[in-house]
Amino acid sequence: MFQVVPPHNPKVADLAPDEPVLTPYDEQHAVTYMRLLDAEADDADWREVARIVLNIDAAQEPDRARRAFESHLARAKWAARHGYRLLLQRGWPKNEK
């Protein structure tokens, strides 16, 4: 069986999930979360990250961009600290044919 590969640039919600379990949204946005963590490690400007990673223009929608950036970065950190354990326990989702 083939494994599901998360999309490289999926549509981003205004707020990331805030649940104690991994959600389908988290699985779809695993690459987004990694990109956010990389950007933070590089000390990138949040506005540029919002534009490039989240596809939200902070100049046009500053409040929405900031909320989305902060919630997705927080979720990325949660996933890196805790969520990966849940993923390892159950395994990455597989395509069903």
Buried (B, 14 or more C-beta within 10 A) or exposed (E): EEEEEBEEEBEBEBBBBEEEEBBEBBBBBBBBBBBBBEBBEEEBEBBEBBBEBBBBEBEEBEEBBBBBBBBBBBBBBBBEEEBEEEBEEEEEEEEEE
